[in-house]
Amino acid sequence: MDPQCDEFLHVPARLSIVALLAPATWVDFGFLRDTIGTSDSALSKHVSALAEAGHVTVRKDQQRRARRTFVQLTPDGRRAFQRHAAALEQIVAAARTPAQPTRPDGQPGGPADGAEVVAAVDPSGGTTSRNSY
């Protein structure tokens, strides 16, 4: 994985939380829960983990009879999210850049014009089969 990618933030729920917090100051817990589409307990666990890592600050307010929880990105959390988002953007940009076809001898060029190339790639990154049609 790219060294700029933050495996802790890469967890989909945590990434969704920090992405929602990034443009805001304080965000209501209920808004996070409803927007992400998760349960109170699952969100609470992720927010607690983010707080323990120093990525968010949690504030609990008593409003009338109800207790409300608000969450905010810390400066460290904002920097970590920005680094992680930039790394993801680089990965996406690289995936969108068309590869220059090469022949097996390393020279430019590929299958005949208009031919479709189908390749199966194993998880370690090596091509296991390649067919031109």
C-alpha positions, 0 to 999 in steps of 0.5 A, a space after each residue: 500500500 502507498 506509504 501515504 495511505 493511512 490504513 487506520 483511516 482506510 476503514 470505510 466507516 472511518 473514512 466516511 466519518 472524517 470525510 464528513 467532518 472535513 468541511 465542517 467545524 462541529 458535526 452532530 452525532 445523529 447527522 453522522 449516523 444517518 448520513 453514513 447509515 450505521 447504528 449508534 453503537 457502530 458509529 460510537 466505536 469508530 468515533 471512540 477509535 478516532 478520538 483515541 488516535 487523536 483524529 477527532 474531538 468529541 463534545 457532549 452538550 446538555 440541550 434541554 432534556 436531551 444530551 447531544 454529542 458533537 464531533 470535530 476533526 483535530 488538526 492532526 486528523 485533518 492532516 491525516 485525512 488530507 494525506 490519505 485523500 491525496 494518496 487515494 487521488 493519485 491511485 485513481 489518477 494512475 488508474 485513469 491514465 491509459 497504459 502504453 501498450 508494449 510487446 513482449 520484447 519491451 518495444 512500443 506497440 501491442 496487438 493489432 489495431 482494434 484488437 481487445 486485450 484481456 488479461 487476468 492479474 493475480 493479487 501479487 500483481 503478475 499477469 497470469 494470462 493475456 489474450 488478444 481478440 
